[in-house]
Each structure stands twice: as C-alpha cells, then as structure tokens.
C-alpha cells in the first residue's frame, strides 16, 4: 500500500455534525484545522442526496488524502460508496471497536485515540483482562439503545462462534504493518475546564461518568462475543460499593447513569474530593482522565497501561473488579487522607497537560507520526520508538 508523504494541513477532513456538536472535546481539535489551512467538510445528520453529492464533489475534486474523523458508524457507511473506488484515506477510531472492517482494511492509516487499540492489533495486549457479566440490566442507565442491546445480548452470544470464524478470515485480509497504526490523543482546552481555587466540597466521592458502556464490536481483532456486554461494569461495581457507605461514613454523589450538561458535569465533579474513573474493562484512556486532572480533582479507580504518565500522581488506584467491600473501606479512608497531596499533584499537572493536549500540539504530534517519527514524549508511559516493541 502506497504511503507517500501526507501533510495534515493539506488533507480533506470529513467529520460528523452530531459528534462535533455533542462532544466538547471534539470541537477544539476540529476548530484548529481551519487556521492551519486544512479543508473541512461537516457531514450533517441524516444527510440527503444533495448533501452527499456535495461531499462526493468535495472528495473527488482533488487527489488529496482524506481523513475521516468523529463519524458514527452509520455515517461511515453513507460515505463508503463515495470512497470505494477512490480510497486514499485515513480512518480515526474514536472507540477502537466500532469501526467497520472495510474501513480498517482499506485505510492507508488507522489512527487510534486510545493506544490500547494499537496494542491489541499488534498482538501486544489483550482487549480485556476481565470478562464482563454475560447479561446486564438496562435499568442501570435506561435508554432505548440499552434496552435493545440487552434484548440482543443472548442472540449475540448464540452467533459469536460463527463470527469468530468470520473474523479469523477478516484478520488474514489486513495489513498489520505497525507503521499503519498511529496515535492521536484527546484535546483539552482551559476554557472548558475552569479551575476553582476555593472549593466547597459536598461529597467525598462522586460518579459523574457513564456506568454503562455497550458497543457493537466490529473490529475483527476484538472479541465479538463482548458485543452489548457492559464494559463499564468495573465503574458500576466500584460506584455501587462506594454508595453502600453513603452516610456511614462517607458522602457520595451518583448521577444514576444519566447524561448531564457540560456545566453540570464540571460543577458536580468540582464539588467532590474524589471522582470515580476507570478506562472500562478495555482500559481506554478516555478524555475524563485529562478533564478531571485539569479540574484539580483526584480520581479513584483503575488506570490504563499505556497512556497518562500523570496518573501515578493523580489517581488513587483500586482493583475495581476484585476488591471486596470489606477491603474497600480502609482504602477509601486512606484516599481521603491523601486527598490534599493528590489534589496538589493535579494542580501541578494542569498547565503541562493543557500544553501537551492543546489541539495544535496533538495535531503536530500526529503529523510527526505521519512523517515516520515516533510519538513525541509526554503522552505515553514509555517513549516507544517502535510501536511494536515493549508495550507491556
């Protein structure tokens, strides 16, 4: 597969309106493209024939490299007929398991926002070290999608042996050259993460994130049988155990799995001494690790294996899937004793993280990788010159 020199500033960027408008950490990176000279196309929700024709002309008017980012799977399938003959594109994997095999196979580069996606594809890490429960209760975070997923969980398990065979052959069809796999960390900006110097704490511990992570696992390198399983069961387990101590002796806030506005998310989190956070069973380095730290809020939960050198200073580690309630209580007491130190660590990391994860800084870091250079220092716990080496 030809890999000529690619300049991100000269690429055609196609992104989805829905994720752009609904996801705060998506906007800064996309907004940074225009002043760099990149041409961008926002694909509107439910794009009709006229919109798709406009996209086709946008993509086919030059032979420039196309970058697909912040697009839902349905939006990608809408784009597929436009790219099928042209190709010459990169695909960003926002959630590493969601992207359809055709895009993963045909892309010149596959760009992961979570480094474990790279490690799994290179056979250097497992997708999960623990297994989620076979079934899950959709009432923990009720939505139409959750109820549909819960209903389909048993059919998924029934067809998973067939899908294992299909995915075996799909894996043989892919080019797994490590040079294809790039890493693009999340963006954070100070304006979205206001720092409160005088804090009135209402809670000792809080959950302000999701406790229900259910996906259709499309990537053939990842286990199809975990489709519609709750991969955030570790957050759920820890949250429920901490909740059991509500009022005796801790104060606890739980958003009950409900989505809230960005301002409410920041406010509730900032009122808490600790926020519960994990990468899920798949150990994704989600943006909340950065957001909480830049808000000056220590975390309690489990870390991730590759990213976040700051987590040793800002996360009180708990073995979320194996700790018992009896073991947890003294750990919570210890965490509160260390709160002032861990908060100070978060404050000390804030400026460094805002610089490292500035939208232009992460675009420069990605450009370096397109140029064949290693990931710049500061993003991974190890500076990996060879992405296939020393991952674990």
Secondary structure by P-SEA (a helix, b strand, c coil): ccccccccccbbbbbbaaaaacccccccccccccccbbbbbbbcccccaaaaaaaaaaaaccccbbbbccccaaaaaaacccccccccbbbbccccccccaaaaaaccbbbbccaaaaaaaacccccccccccccccccccccaaaaaaaaaaaaaaaaaaaaaaaaaaaaaacccccccbbbbbbbbbcccbbbbccccccccbbbccccbbbbccccccccccccccccaaaaaaaaaaaaaaccccbbbbbcccccccaaaaaaaaaaccbbbbcccccccccaaaaaaaaacccccbbbbccccccccccccccccccccaaaaaaaaaaaaaaaaaaaaaaaaaaaaaaaaacaaaaaaaaaaaaaccccccccccccccccccccc
